[in-house]
């Protein structure tokens, strides 16, 4: 149950950033299909999401998800480059 107060800035709680979730989905799909494109998208969305989360001062959560998406996105790109170099 949400907590209510008499203050003018009534907050119902924090919410998860959608960009962080989208970045993580791109990173996971990037391992199977279109590694460079989806890995790059995961990196970009993850960085944008982390900036947005930090700027929200606790109103938006999901920083761990965003960090994981950036790391997995980097792995996507590196793995795809490795596979291309082996050809």
PDB file with one MODEL, atoms N, CA, C and O in Angstrom:
MODEL        1
ATOM      1  N   UNK A   1       0.830  -1.167   0.000  1.00  0.00           N
ATOM      2  CA  UNK A   1       0.000   0.000   0.000  1.00  0.00           C
ATOM      3  C   UNK A   1       0.884   1.242   0.000  1.00  0.00           C
ATOM      4  O   UNK A   1       1.809   1.332   0.807  1.00  0.00           O
ATOM      5  N   UNK A   2       0.619   2.204  -0.889  1.00  0.00           N
ATOM      6  CA  UNK A   2       1.443   3.407  -0.929  1.00  0.00           C
ATOM      7  C   UNK A   2       1.248   4.260   0.319  1.00  0.00           C
ATOM      8  O   UNK A   2       0.180   4.279   0.932  1.00  0.00           O
ATOM      9  N   UNK A   3       2.317   4.963   0.669  1.00  0.00           N
ATOM     10  CA  UNK A   3       2.253   5.848   1.817  1.00  0.00           C
ATOM     11  C   UNK A   3       1.864   7.242   1.349  1.00  0.00           C
ATOM     12  O   UNK A   3       2.406   7.753   0.369  1.00  0.00           O
ATOM     13  N   UNK A   4       0.932   7.846   2.050  1.00  0.00           N
ATOM     14  CA  UNK A   4       0.480   9.185   1.718  1.00  0.00           C
ATOM     15  C   UNK A   4       0.887  10.141   2.826  1.00  0.00           C
ATOM     16  O   UNK A   4       0.962   9.758   3.994  1.00  0.00           O
ATOM     17  N   UNK A   5       1.144  11.359   2.461  1.00  0.00           N
ATOM     18  CA  UNK A   5       1.476  12.373   3.449  1.00  0.00           C
ATOM     19  C   UNK A   5       0.739  13.659   3.112  1.00  0.00           C
ATOM     20  O   UNK A   5       0.108  13.763   2.060  1.00  0.00           O
ATOM     21  N   UNK A   6       0.818  14.611   3.981  1.00  0.00           N
ATOM     22  CA  UNK A   6       0.153  15.896   3.760  1.00  0.00           C
ATOM     23  C   UNK A   6       1.026  16.887   3.024  1.00  0.00           C
ATOM     24  O   UNK A   6       0.622  18.032   2.821  1.00  0.00           O
ATOM     25  N   UNK A   7       2.209  16.477   2.622  1.00  0.00           N
ATOM     26  CA  UNK A   7       3.098  17.399   1.934  1.00  0.00           C
ATOM     27  C   UNK A   7       2.623  17.621   0.503  1.00  0.00           C
ATOM     28  O   UNK A   7       1.990  16.751  -0.096  1.00  0.00           O
ATOM     29  N   UNK A   8       2.941  18.812  -0.044  1.00  0.00           N
ATOM     30  CA  UNK A   8       2.507  19.091  -1.423  1.00  0.00           C
ATOM     31  C   UNK A   8       3.163  18.194  -2.458  1.00  0.00           C
ATOM     32  O   UNK A   8       2.595  17.967  -3.526  1.00  0.00           O
ATOM     33  N   UNK A   9       4.333  17.687  -2.163  1.00  0.00           N
ATOM     34  CA  UNK A   9       4.994  16.790  -3.112  1.00  0.00           C
ATOM     35  C   UNK A   9       4.749  15.347  -2.678  1.00  0.00           C
ATOM     36  O   UNK A   9       5.653  14.679  -2.176  1.00  0.00           O
ATOM     37  N   UNK A  10       3.554  14.887  -2.869  1.00  0.00           N
ATOM     38  CA  UNK A  10       3.156  13.539  -2.468  1.00  0.00           C
ATOM     39  C   UNK A  10       3.706  12.533  -3.475  1.00  0.00           C
ATOM     40  O   UNK A  10       3.328  12.553  -4.646  1.00  0.00           O
ATOM     41  N   UNK A  11       4.592  11.659  -3.023  1.00  0.00           N
ATOM     42  CA  UNK A  11       5.172  10.659  -3.912  1.00  0.00           C
ATOM     43  C   UNK A  11       4.640   9.284  -3.535  1.00  0.00           C
ATOM     44  O   UNK A  11       4.509   8.953  -2.357  1.00  0.00           O
ATOM     45  N   UNK A  12       4.348   8.519  -4.518  1.00  0.00           N
ATOM     46  CA  UNK A  12       3.826   7.174  -4.292  1.00  0.00           C
ATOM     47  C   UNK A  12       4.928   6.129  -4.311  1.00  0.00           C
ATOM     48  O   UNK A  12       4.653   4.941  -4.142  1.00  0.00           O
ATOM     49  N   UNK A  13       6.143   6.540  -4.508  1.00  0.00           N
ATOM     50  CA  UNK A  13       7.250   5.596  -4.543  1.00  0.00           C
ATOM     51  C   UNK A  13       8.034   5.743  -5.827  1.00  0.00           C
ATOM     52  O   UNK A  13       7.646   6.482  -6.732  1.00  0.00           O
ATOM     53  N   UNK A  14       9.132   5.037  -5.893  1.00  0.00           N
ATOM     54  CA  UNK A  14       9.970   5.129  -7.072  1.00  0.00           C
ATOM     55  C   UNK A  14       9.505   4.137  -8.133  1.00  0.00           C
ATOM     56  O   UNK A  14       8.849   3.138  -7.837  1.00  0.00           O
ATOM     57  N   UNK A  15       9.861   4.439  -9.362  1.00  0.00           N
ATOM     58  CA  UNK A  15       9.523   3.534 -10.460  1.00  0.00           C
ATOM     59  C   UNK A  15      10.789   3.193 -11.222  1.00  0.00           C
ATOM     60  O   UNK A  15      11.770   3.936 -11.170  1.00  0.00           O
ATOM     61  N   UNK A  16      10.772   2.093 -11.915  1.00  0.00           N
ATOM     62  CA  UNK A  16      11.923   1.634 -12.681  1.00  0.00           C
ATOM     63  C   UNK A  16      11.947   2.350 -14.025  1.00  0.00           C
ATOM     64  O   UNK A  16      10.913   2.544 -14.664  1.00  0.00           O
ATOM     65  N   UNK A  17      13.148   2.736 -14.437  1.00  0.00           N
ATOM     66  CA  UNK A  17      13.313   3.438 -15.702  1.00  0.00           C
ATOM     67  C   UNK A  17      13.112   2.478 -16.871  1.00  0.00           C
ATOM     68  O   UNK A  17      13.747   1.426 -16.932  1.00  0.00           O
ATOM     69  N   UNK A  18      12.246   2.835 -17.779  1.00  0.00           N
ATOM     70  CA  UNK A  18      11.944   1.992 -18.932  1.00  0.00           C
ATOM     71  C   UNK A  18      13.117   1.838 -19.880  1.00  0.00           C
ATOM     72  O   UNK A  18      13.264   0.806 -20.535  1.00  0.00           O
ATOM     73  N   UNK A  19      13.964   2.880 -19.954  1.00  0.00           N
ATOM     74  CA  UNK A  19      15.124   2.789 -20.841  1.00  0.00           C
ATOM     75  C   UNK A  19      16.109   1.727 -20.351  1.00  0.00           C
ATOM     76  O   UNK A  19      16.762   1.063 -21.156  1.00  0.00           O
ATOM     77  N   UNK A  20      16.212   1.571 -19.049  1.00  0.00           N
ATOM     78  CA  UNK A  20      17.112   0.555 -18.507  1.00  0.00           C
ATOM     79  C   UNK A  20      16.645  -0.829 -18.904  1.00  0.00           C
ATOM     80  O   UNK A  20      17.449  -1.679 -19.289  1.00  0.00           O
ATOM     81  N   UNK A  21      15.361  -1.052 -18.812  1.00  0.00           N
ATOM     82  CA  UNK A  21      14.802  -2.353 -19.189  1.00  0.00           C
ATOM     83  C   UNK A  21      14.965  -2.585 -20.692  1.00  0.00           C
ATOM     84  O   UNK A  21      15.322  -3.683 -21.119  1.00  0.00           O
ATOM     85  N   UNK A  22      14.701  -1.548 -21.490  1.00  0.00           N
ATOM     86  CA  UNK A  22      14.858  -1.672 -22.947  1.00  0.00           C
ATOM     87  C   UNK A  22      16.313  -1.954 -23.314  1.00  0.00           C
ATOM     88  O   UNK A  22      16.590  -2.737 -24.223  1.00  0.00           O
ATOM     89  N   UNK A  23      17.234  -1.318 -22.607  1.00  0.00           N
ATOM     90  CA  UNK A  23      18.648  -1.544 -22.871  1.00  0.00           C
ATOM     91  C   UNK A  23      19.036  -2.984 -22.559  1.00  0.00           C
ATOM     92  O   UNK A  23      19.797  -3.602 -23.304  1.00  0.00           O
ATOM     93  N   UNK A  24      18.514  -3.513 -21.461  1.00  0.00           N
ATOM     94  CA  UNK A  24      18.829  -4.889 -21.098  1.00  0.00           C
ATOM     95  C   UNK A  24      18.245  -5.874 -22.111  1.00  0.00           C
ATOM     96  O   UNK A  24      18.887  -6.869 -22.448  1.00  0.00           O
ATOM     97  N   UNK A  25      17.049  -5.607 -22.589  1.00  0.00           N
ATOM     98  CA  UNK A  25      16.439  -6.463 -23.607  1.00  0.00           C
ATOM     99  C   UNK A  25      17.266  -6.425 -24.888  1.00  0.00           C
ATOM    100  O   UNK A  25      17.508  -7.465 -25.500  1.00  0.00           O
ATOM    101  N   UNK A  26      17.701  -5.233 -25.299  1.00  0.00           N
ATOM    102  CA  UNK A  26      18.548  -5.117 -26.493  1.00  0.00           C
ATOM    103  C   UNK A  26      19.846  -5.899 -26.319  1.00  0.00           C
ATOM    104  O   UNK A  26      20.315  -6.555 -27.248  1.00  0.00           O
ATOM    105  N   UNK A  27      20.418  -5.823 -25.129  1.00  0.00           N
ATOM    106  CA  UNK A  27      21.676  -6.527 -24.877  1.00  0.00           C
ATOM    107  C   UNK A  27      21.491  -8.037 -24.972  1.00  0.00           C
ATOM    108  O   UNK A  27      22.323  -8.724 -25.565  1.00  0.00           O
ATOM    109  N   UNK A  28      20.414  -8.560 -24.398  1.00  0.00           N
ATOM    110  CA  UNK A  28      20.179 -10.004 -24.453  1.00  0.00           C
ATOM    111  C   UNK A  28      19.896 -10.476 -25.871  1.00  0.00           C
ATOM    112  O   UNK A  28      20.422 -11.505 -26.295  1.00  0.00           O
ATOM    113  N   UNK A  29      19.082  -9.745 -26.602  1.00  0.00           N
ATOM    114  CA  UNK A  29      18.773 -10.130 -27.982  1.00  0.00           C
ATOM    115  C   UNK A  29      20.014  -9.986 -28.861  1.00  0.00           C
ATOM    116  O   UNK A  29      20.191 -10.730 -29.826  1.00  0.00           O
ATOM    117  N   UNK A  30      20.872  -9.024 -28.518  1.00  0.00           N
ATOM    118  CA  UNK A  30      22.101  -8.802 -29.288  1.00  0.00           C
ATOM    119  C   UNK A  30      23.048  -9.979 -29.280  1.00  0.00           C
ATOM    120  O   UNK A  30      23.861 -10.113 -30.194  1.00  0.00           O
ATOM    121  N   UNK A  31      22.973 -10.840 -28.276  1.00  0.00           N
ATOM    122  CA  UNK A  31      23.832 -12.023 -28.275  1.00  0.00           C
ATOM    123  C   UNK A  31      23.455 -12.999 -29.378  1.00  0.00           C
ATOM    124  O   UNK A  31      24.297 -13.759 -29.854  1.00  0.00           O
ATOM    125  N   UNK A  32      22.198 -12.980 -29.782  1.00  0.00           N
ATOM    126  CA  UNK A  32      21.726 -13.921 -30.795  1.00  0.00           C
ATOM    127  C   UNK A  32      21.666 -13.276 -32.187  1.00  0.00           C
ATOM    128  O   UNK A  32      22.049 -13.898 -33.178  1.00  0.00           O
ATOM    129  N   UNK A  33      21.184 -12.028 -32.256  1.00  0.00           N
ATOM    130  CA  UNK A  33      20.965 -11.364 -33.538  1.00  0.00           C
ATOM    131  C   UNK A  33      21.556  -9.954 -33.512  1.00  0.00           C
ATOM    132  O   UNK A  33      21.463  -9.264 -32.497  1.00  0.00           O
ATOM    133  N   UNK A  34      22.148  -9.531 -34.597  1.00  0.00           N
ATOM    134  CA  UNK A  34      22.575  -8.150 -34.801  1.00  0.00           C
ATOM    135  C   UNK A  34      23.379  -7.606 -33.625  1.00  0.00           C
ATOM    136  O   UNK A  34      23.011  -6.582 -33.048  1.00  0.00           O
ATOM    137  N   UNK A  35      24.462  -8.271 -33.266  1.00  0.00           N
ATOM    138  CA  UNK A  35      25.242  -7.930 -32.083  1.00  0.00           C
ATOM    139  C   UNK A  35      25.754  -6.512 -32.032  1.00  0.00           C
ATOM    140  O   UNK A  35      25.665  -5.857 -30.994  1.00  0.00           O
ATOM    141  N   UNK A  36      26.296  -6.023 -33.147  1.00  0.00           N
ATOM    142  CA  UNK A  36      26.858  -4.671 -33.133  1.00  0.00           C
ATOM    143  C   UNK A  36      25.754  -3.635 -32.988  1.00  0.00           C
ATOM    144  O   UNK A  36      25.886  -2.694 -32.206  1.00  0.00           O
ATOM    145  N   UNK A  37      24.674  -3.797 -33.731  1.00  0.00           N
ATOM    146  CA  UNK A  37      23.593  -2.798 -33.685  1.00  0.00           C
ATOM    147  C   UNK A  37      22.880  -2.809 -32.331  1.00  0.00           C
ATOM    148  O   UNK A  37      22.722  -1.762 -31.704  1.00  0.00           O
ATOM    149  N   UNK A  38      22.458  -3.966 -31.890  1.00  0.00           N
ATOM    150  CA  UNK A  38      21.728  -4.031 -30.624  1.00  0.00           C
ATOM    151  C   UNK A  38      22.661  -3.819 -29.429  1.00  0.00           C
ATOM    152  O   UNK A  38      22.241  -3.274 -28.408  1.00  0.00           O
ATOM    153  N   UNK A  39      23.900  -4.238 -29.546  1.00  0.00           N
ATOM    154  CA  UNK A  39      24.862  -3.963 -28.486  1.00  0.00           C
ATOM    155  C   UNK A  39      25.118  -2.466 -28.353  1.00  0.00           C
ATOM    156  O   UNK A  39      25.198  -1.937 -27.244  1.00  0.00           O
ATOM    157  N   UNK A  40      25.245  -1.795 -29.484  1.00  0.00           N
ATOM    158  CA  UNK A  40      25.415  -0.335 -29.461  1.00  0.00           C
ATOM    159  C   UNK A  40      24.196   0.367 -28.892  1.00  0.00           C
ATOM    160  O   UNK A  40      24.315   1.339 -28.145  1.00  0.00           O
ATOM    161  N   UNK A  41      23.019  -0.135 -29.253  1.00  0.00           N
ATOM    162  CA  UNK A  41      21.789   0.437 -28.703  1.00  0.00           C
ATOM    163  C   UNK A  41      21.716   0.220 -27.193  1.00  0.00           C
ATOM    164  O   UNK A  41      21.284   1.106 -26.455  1.00  0.00           O
ATOM    165  N   UNK A  42      22.136  -0.949 -26.741  1.00  0.00           N
ATOM    166  CA  UNK A  42      22.131  -1.243 -25.305  1.00  0.00           C
ATOM    167  C   UNK A  42      23.087  -0.314 -24.565  1.00  0.00           C
ATOM    168  O   UNK A  42      22.775   0.165 -23.474  1.00  0.00           O
ATOM    169  N   UNK A  43      24.240  -0.063 -25.153  1.00  0.00           N
ATOM    170  CA  UNK A  43      25.206   0.834 -24.520  1.00  0.00           C
ATOM    171  C   UNK A  43      24.630   2.250 -24.429  1.00  0.00           C
ATOM    172  O   UNK A  43      24.675   2.881 -23.373  1.00  0.00           O
ATOM    173  N   UNK A  44      24.095   2.736 -25.537  1.00  0.00           N
ATOM    174  CA  UNK A  44      23.538   4.091 -25.551  1.00  0.00           C
ATOM    175  C   UNK A  44      22.363   4.257 -24.602  1.00  0.00           C
ATOM    176  O   UNK A  44      22.309   5.216 -23.832  1.00  0.00           O
ATOM    177  N   UNK A  45      21.430   3.327 -24.660  1.00  0.00           N
ATOM    178  CA  UNK A  45      20.266   3.412 -23.768  1.00  0.00           C
ATOM    179  C   UNK A  45      20.666   3.260 -22.306  1.00  0.00           C
ATOM    180  O   UNK A  45      20.106   3.925 -21.435  1.00  0.00           O
ATOM    181  N   UNK A  46      21.629   2.390 -22.037  1.00  0.00           N
ATOM    182  CA  UNK A  46      22.077   2.192 -20.662  1.00  0.00           C
ATOM    183  C   UNK A  46      22.720   3.436 -20.084  1.00  0.00           C
ATOM    184  O   UNK A  46      22.479   3.781 -18.928  1.00  0.00           O
ATOM    185  N   UNK A  47      23.542   4.118 -20.886  1.00  0.00           N
ATOM    186  CA  UNK A  47      24.187   5.345 -20.421  1.00  0.00           C
ATOM    187  C   UNK A  47      23.149   6.444 -20.206  1.00  0.00           C
ATOM    188  O   UNK A  47      23.194   7.150 -19.198  1.00  0.00           O
ATOM    189  N   UNK A  48      22.217   6.594 -21.144  1.00  0.00           N
ATOM    190  CA  UNK A  48      21.149   7.584 -20.981  1.00  0.00           C
ATOM    191  C   UNK A  48      20.317   7.290 -19.743  1.00  0.00           C
ATOM    192  O   UNK A  48      19.948   8.202 -19.004  1.00  0.00           O
ATOM    193  N   UNK A  49      20.027   6.034 -19.523  1.00  0.00           N
ATOM    194  CA  UNK A  49      19.218   5.644 -18.386  1.00  0.00           C
ATOM    195  C   UNK A  49      19.927   5.946 -17.074  1.00  0.00           C
ATOM    196  O   UNK A  49      19.310   6.455 -16.138  1.00  0.00           O
ATOM    197  N   UNK A  50      21.209   5.641 -16.998  1.00  0.00           N
ATOM    198  CA  UNK A  50      21.962   5.925 -15.764  1.00  0.00           C
ATOM    199  C   UNK A  50      21.981   7.413 -15.468  1.00  0.00           C
ATOM    200  O   UNK A  50      21.840   7.815 -14.313  1.00  0.00           O
ATOM    201  N   UNK A  51      22.155   8.246 -16.504  1.00  0.00           N
ATOM    202  CA  UNK A  51      22.135   9.696 -16.296  1.00  0.00           C
ATOM    203  C   UNK A  51      20.773  10.156 -15.785  1.00  0.00           C
ATOM    204  O   UNK A  51      20.688  10.993 -14.887  1.00  0.00           O
ATOM    205  N   UNK A  52      19.725   9.608 -16.357  1.00  0.00           N
ATOM    206  CA  UNK A  52      18.369   9.972 -15.952  1.00  0.00           C
ATOM    207  C   UNK A  52      18.078   9.529 -14.514  1.00  0.00           C
ATOM    208  O   UNK A  52      17.426  10.250 -13.759  1.00  0.00           O
ATOM    209  N   UNK A  53      18.560   8.353 -14.143  1.00  0.00           N
ATOM    210  CA  UNK A  53      18.339   7.835 -12.794  1.00  0.00           C
ATOM    211  C   UNK A  53      19.064   8.695 -11.768  1.00  0.00           C
ATOM    212  O   UNK A  53      18.506   9.022 -10.721  1.00  0.00           O
ATOM    213  N   UNK A  54      20.306   9.059 -12.066  1.00  0.00           N
ATOM    214  CA  UNK A  54      21.063   9.893 -11.140  1.00  0.00           C
ATOM    215  C   UNK A  54      20.410  11.267 -10.996  1.00  0.00           C
ATOM    216  O   UNK A  54      20.346  11.810  -9.894  1.00  0.00           O
ATOM    217  N   UNK A  55      19.926  11.828 -12.103  1.00  0.00           N
ATOM    218  CA  UNK A  55      19.294  13.148 -12.067  1.00  0.00           C
ATOM    219  C   UNK A  55      17.953  13.144 -11.343  1.00  0.00           C
ATOM    220  O   UNK A  55      17.499  14.191 -10.882  1.00  0.00           O
ATOM    221  N   UNK A  56      17.314  11.982 -11.236  1.00  0.00           N
ATOM    222  CA  UNK A  56      15.984  11.915 -10.620  1.00  0.00           C
ATOM    223  C   UNK A  56      16.021  11.977  -9.098  1.00  0.00           C
ATOM    224  O   UNK A  56      14.973  12.115  -8.468  1.00  0.00           O
ATOM    225  N   UNK A  57      17.185  11.879  -8.502  1.00  0.00           N
ATOM    226  CA  UNK A  57      17.363  11.956  -7.051  1.00  0.00           C
ATOM    227  C   UNK A  57      16.525  10.925  -6.300  1.00  0.00           C
ATOM    228  O   UNK A  57      15.886  11.241  -5.296  1.00  0.00           O
ATOM    229  N   UNK A  58      16.536   9.708  -6.790  1.00  0.00           N
ATOM    230  CA  UNK A  58      15.856   8.618  -6.108  1.00  0.00           C
ATOM    231  C   UNK A  58      14.427   8.359  -6.545  1.00  0.00           C
ATOM    232  O   UNK A  58      13.814   7.406  -6.064  1.00  0.00           O
ATOM    233  N   UNK A  59      13.881   9.153  -7.422  1.00  0.00           N
ATOM    234  CA  UNK A  59      12.514   8.941  -7.893  1.00  0.00           C
ATOM    235  C   UNK A  59      12.423   7.810  -8.903  1.00  0.00           C
ATOM    236  O   UNK A  59      11.383   7.163  -9.028  1.00  0.00           O
ATOM    237  N   UNK A  60      13.515   7.572  -9.626  1.00  0.00           N
ATOM    238  CA  UNK A  60      13.548   6.518 -10.648  1.00  0.00           C
ATOM    239  C   UNK A  60      14.650   5.541 -10.261  1.00  0.00           C
ATOM    240  O   UNK A  60      15.749   5.955  -9.893  1.00  0.00           O
ATOM    241  N   UNK A  61      14.360   4.247 -10.342  1.00  0.00           N
ATOM    242  CA  UNK A  61      15.337   3.211  -9.994  1.00  0.00           C
ATOM    243  C   UNK A  61      15.747   2.437 -11.234  1.00  0.00           C
ATOM    244  O   UNK A  61      15.219   2.664 -12.323  1.00  0.00           O
ATOM    245  N   UNK A  62      16.684   1.527 -11.065  1.00  0.00           N
ATOM    246  CA  UNK A  62      17.107   0.657 -12.156  1.00  0.00           C
ATOM    247  C   UNK A  62      18.541   0.874 -12.569  1.00  0.00           C
ATOM    248  O   UNK A  62      18.931   0.495 -13.674  1.00  0.00           O
ATOM    249  N   UNK A  63      19.344   1.483 -11.695  1.00  0.00           N
ATOM    250  CA  UNK A  63      20.727   1.751 -12.064  1.00  0.00           C
ATOM    251  C   UNK A  63      21.505   0.457 -12.291  1.00  0.00           C
ATOM    252  O   UNK A  63      22.349   0.396 -13.185  1.00  0.00           O
ATOM    253  N   UNK A  64      21.237  -0.562 -11.507  1.00  0.00           N
ATOM    254  CA  UNK A  64      21.912  -1.848 -11.695  1.00  0.00           C
ATOM    255  C   UNK A  64      21.568  -2.481 -13.032  1.00  0.00           C
ATOM    256  O   UNK A  64      22.424  -3.071 -13.691  1.00  0.00           O
ATOM    257  N   UNK A  65      20.318  -2.355 -13.422  1.00  0.00           N
ATOM    258  CA  UNK A  65      19.893  -2.883 -14.717  1.00  0.00           C
ATOM    259  C   UNK A  65      20.598  -2.138 -15.841  1.00  0.00           C
ATOM    260  O   UNK A  65      21.039  -2.743 -16.818  1.00  0.00           O
ATOM    261  N   UNK A  66      20.703  -0.817 -15.695  1.00  0.00           N
ATOM    262  CA  UNK A  66      21.378  -0.010 -16.715  1.00  0.00           C
ATOM    263  C   UNK A  66      22.859  -0.368 -16.810  1.00  0.00           C
ATOM    264  O   UNK A  66      23.403  -0.461 -17.910  1.00  0.00           O
ATOM    265  N   UNK A  67      23.515  -0.570 -15.663  1.00  0.00           N
ATOM    266  CA  UNK A  67      24.925  -0.959 -15.675  1.00  0.00           C
ATOM    267  C   UNK A  67      25.105  -2.312 -16.353  1.00  0.00           C
ATOM    268  O   UNK A  67      26.021  -2.492 -17.156  1.00  0.00           O
ATOM    269  N   UNK A  68      24.237  -3.253 -16.032  1.00  0.00           N
ATOM    270  CA  UNK A  68      24.318  -4.581 -16.644  1.00  0.00           C
ATOM    271  C   UNK A  68      24.114  -4.495 -18.149  1.00  0.00           C
ATOM    272  O   UNK A  68      24.777  -5.206 -18.904  1.00  0.00           O
ATOM    273  N   UNK A  69      23.217  -3.643 -18.589  1.00  0.00           N
ATOM    274  CA  UNK A  69      22.958  -3.490 -20.021  1.00  0.00           C
ATOM    275  C   UNK A  69      24.181  -2.928 -20.736  1.00  0.00           C
ATOM    276  O   UNK A  69      24.507  -3.356 -21.843  1.00  0.00           O
ATOM    277  N   UNK A  70      24.856  -1.974 -20.110  1.00  0.00           N
ATOM    278  CA  UNK A  70      26.058  -1.403 -20.727  1.00  0.00           C
ATOM    279  C   UNK A  70      27.148  -2.468 -20.839  1.00  0.00           C
ATOM    280  O   UNK A  70      27.790  -2.589 -21.882  1.00  0.00           O
ATOM    281  N   UNK A  71      27.358  -3.225 -19.792  1.00  0.00           N
ATOM    282  CA  UNK A  71      28.392  -4.274 -19.815  1.00  0.00           C
ATOM    283  C   UNK A  71      28.048  -5.340 -20.853  1.00  0.00           C
ATOM    284  O   UNK A  71      28.910  -5.748 -21.631  1.00  0.00           O
ATOM    285  N   UNK A  72      26.804  -5.789 -20.868  1.00  0.00           N
ATOM    286  CA  UNK A  72      26.410  -6.803 -21.850  1.00  0.00           C
ATOM    287  C   UNK A  72      26.467  -6.247 -23.276  1.00  0.00           C
ATOM    288  O   UNK A  72      26.804  -6.972 -24.212  1.00  0.00           O
ATOM    289  N   UNK A  73      26.141  -4.976 -23.438  1.00  0.00           N
ATOM    290  CA  UNK A  73      26.249  -4.350 -24.754  1.00  0.00           C
ATOM    291  C   UNK A  73      27.688  -4.324 -25.240  1.00  0.00           C
ATOM    292  O   UNK A  73      27.961  -4.586 -26.411  1.00  0.00           O
ATOM    293  N   UNK A  74      28.600  -4.011 -24.343  1.00  0.00           N
ATOM    294  CA  UNK A  74      30.020  -4.039 -24.706  1.00  0.00           C
ATOM    295  C   UNK A  74      30.460  -5.452 -25.083  1.00  0.00           C
ATOM    296  O   UNK A  74      31.221  -5.637 -26.033  1.00  0.00           O
ATOM    297  N   UNK A  75      29.983  -6.440 -24.341  1.00  0.00           N
ATOM    298  CA  UNK A  75      30.303  -7.832 -24.677  1.00  0.00           C
ATOM    299  C   UNK A  75      29.707  -8.227 -26.025  1.00  0.00           C
ATOM    300  O   UNK A  75      30.343  -8.946 -26.796  1.00  0.00           O
ATOM    301  N   UNK A  76      28.493  -7.764 -26.316  1.00  0.00           N
ATOM    302  CA  UNK A  76      27.873  -8.025 -27.624  1.00  0.00           C
ATOM    303  C   UNK A  76      28.765  -7.528 -28.750  1.00  0.00           C
ATOM    304  O   UNK A  76      29.064  -8.255 -29.697  1.00  0.00           O
ATOM    305  N   UNK A  77      29.184  -6.275 -28.627  1.00  0.00           N
ATOM    306  CA  UNK A  77      29.996  -5.666 -29.683  1.00  0.00           C
ATOM    307  C   UNK A  77      31.336  -6.387 -29.800  1.00  0.00           C
ATOM    308  O   UNK A  77      31.779  -6.697 -30.906  1.00  0.00           O
ATOM    309  N   UNK A  78      31.973  -6.651 -28.684  1.00  0.00           N
ATOM    310  CA  UNK A  78      33.284  -7.321 -28.715  1.00  0.00           C
ATOM    311  C   UNK A  78      33.168  -8.725 -29.301  1.00  0.00           C
ATOM    312  O   UNK A  78      34.007  -9.128 -30.107  1.00  0.00           O
ATOM    313  N   UNK A  79      32.157  -9.459 -28.911  1.00  0.00           N
ATOM    314  CA  UNK A  79      31.978 -10.820 -29.410  1.00  0.00           C
ATOM    315  C   UNK A  79      31.696 -10.823 -30.911  1.00  0.00           C
ATOM    316  O   UNK A  79      32.209 -11.673 -31.638  1.00  0.00           O
ATOM    317  N   UNK A  80      30.888  -9.882 -31.372  1.00  0.00           N
ATOM    318  CA  UNK A  80      30.580  -9.809 -32.804  1.00  0.00           C
ATOM    319  C   UNK A  80      31.823  -9.445 -33.607  1.00  0.00           C
ATOM    320  O   UNK A  80      32.064 -10.008 -34.675  1.00  0.00           O
ATOM    321  N   UNK A  81      32.612  -8.504 -33.093  1.00  0.00           N
ATOM    322  CA  UNK A  81      33.858  -8.151 -33.779  1.00  0.00           C
ATOM    323  C   UNK A  81      34.802  -9.349 -33.811  1.00  0.00           C
ATOM    324  O   UNK A  81      35.466  -9.592 -34.819  1.00  0.00           O
ATOM    325  N   UNK A  82      34.863 -10.091 -32.720  1.00  0.00           N
ATOM    326  CA  UNK A  82      35.704 -11.304 -32.684  1.00  0.00           C
ATOM    327  C   UNK A  82      35.242 -12.301 -33.732  1.00  0.00           C
ATOM    328  O   UNK A  82      36.072 -12.881 -34.432  1.00  0.00           O
ATOM    329  N   UNK A  83      33.931 -12.515 -33.857  1.00  0.00           N
ATOM    330  CA  UNK A  83      33.423 -13.469 -34.859  1.00  0.00           C
ATOM    331  C   UNK A  83      33.695 -13.003 -36.268  1.00  0.00           C
ATOM    332  O   UNK A  83      34.025 -13.812 -37.135  1.00  0.00           O
ATOM    333  N   UNK A  84      33.562 -11.713 -36.512  1.00  0.00           N
ATOM    334  CA  UNK A  84      33.837 -11.183 -37.848  1.00  0.00           C
ATOM    335  C   UNK A  84      35.321 -11.316 -38.177  1.00  0.00           C
ATOM    336  O   UNK A  84      35.672 -11.629 -39.314  1.00  0.00           O
ATOM    337  N   UNK A  85      36.194 -11.084 -37.204  1.00  0.00           N
ATOM    338  CA  UNK A  85      37.638 -11.172 -37.428  1.00  0.00           C
ATOM    339  C   UNK A  85      38.076 -12.608 -37.738  1.00  0.00           C
ATOM    340  O   UNK A  85      39.068 -12.817 -38.436  1.00  0.00           O
ATOM    341  N   UNK A  86      37.347 -13.581 -37.229  1.00  0.00           N
ATOM    342  CA  UNK A  86      37.703 -14.985 -37.483  1.00  0.00           C
ATOM    343  C   UNK A  86      37.367 -15.416 -38.902  1.00  0.00           C
ATOM    344  O   UNK A  86      37.899 -16.419 -39.377  1.00  0.00           O
ATOM    345  N   UNK A  87      36.498 -14.686 -39.588  1.00  0.00           N
ATOM    346  CA  UNK A  87      36.131 -15.062 -40.963  1.00  0.00           C
ATOM    347  C   UNK A  87      37.267 -14.759 -41.843  1.00  0.00           C
ATOM    348  O   UNK A  87      37.192 -14.991 -43.050  1.00  0.00           O
TER     349      UNK A  87
ENDMDL
END
